[in-house]
Amino acid sequence: MKILFLMSSVPDTTSKINFTENNTKFDESGIQYVINPHDEFGLTKAMQLKEKFGGEVVVLHVGTAKSDAVIRKVLAIGADRAVRIDADPQDSYYTAVQIADYLNKHNDFDLIIAGKESLDYNGGMVHGLVAAMSGLKFVNAVIGLDVLEDGKVSVAREIDGGKEVLEITLPLIIGGQKGLVKEEELRIPNMRGIMMARKKPLEVIPAIEAPAKTKIEKFEKPAPKGSIKLVDKDNLDELIDLLHNEAKVI
């Protein structure tokens, strides 16, 4: 089975986020980038499929050289090789055009795995756009995948109030999330993997011309949390008054 893993790198969730130029630019000073958490479930699933059925796992990333350390981590976890499309991703559409162009030139992948969304901008559009541009089937919010006979897979996806199970013929693009594999199955690089990753190929290819369809006007941080007001458990009248006149929820 030949699998393409679409990797996105995002700021570490413990990073302190700031903006510059009148809140129009993200301040990358002191920011450490990591594998997008949703992607980690997809990467582990890709490795499990490779170990069970054989084949190859290829990493594809649209980004600049600052992402190379994160790509090497994916290689250390067990991916076979990586391709970086050398571009500063402008928006979801621009990124999808680059990936779709690569897929149209390398259309021998059985399964394309991405995270359901990146945890920085939460757009959740890239994989769907890629599917439309490449003419491939697409399922998002995937929480389970099993390989069947005759080139088919059983895919479970999260829906409102439950889950839906589909039987689909490969090739296919999925957007994975928590549940695709168990959290305790997520993998981290070991020393042997880190040493081997240094020798694995990381091909850098030029981006193609493509327009961006969106533009960031301004960033805004969430309002700080207000102070907590404690009410004595026996003072029900005060609680009702606060909920009605101050919080205005009743």
LINWOCOR-V487407 format. One record per run of one state. SS is the DSSP state (H for helix, E for strand, C for the rest). FROM is the first residue (numbers start at 0). TO is the last residue. If there is no record, write none. Layout:
# LINWOCOR-V487407
<<SS	FROM	TO> <SS	FROM	TO>>
This chain:
# LINWOCOR-V487407
<<C	0	0> <E	1	5> <C	6	7> <E	8	10> <C	11	17> <E	18	19> <C	20	23> <E	24	25> <C	26	31> <E	32	34> <C	35	35> <H	36	52> <C	53	54> <E	55	62> <C	63	63> <H	64	76> <C	77	79> <E	80	85> <C	86	90> <H	91	104> <C	105	109> <E	110	114> <C	115	124> <H	125	133> <C	134	135> <E	136	146> <C	147	150> <E	151	158> <C	159	160> <E	161	168> <C	169	170> <E	171	175> <C	176	181> <H	182	184> <C	185	189> <H	190	196> <C	197	200> <E	201	205> <C	206	234> <H	235	245> <C	246	249>>
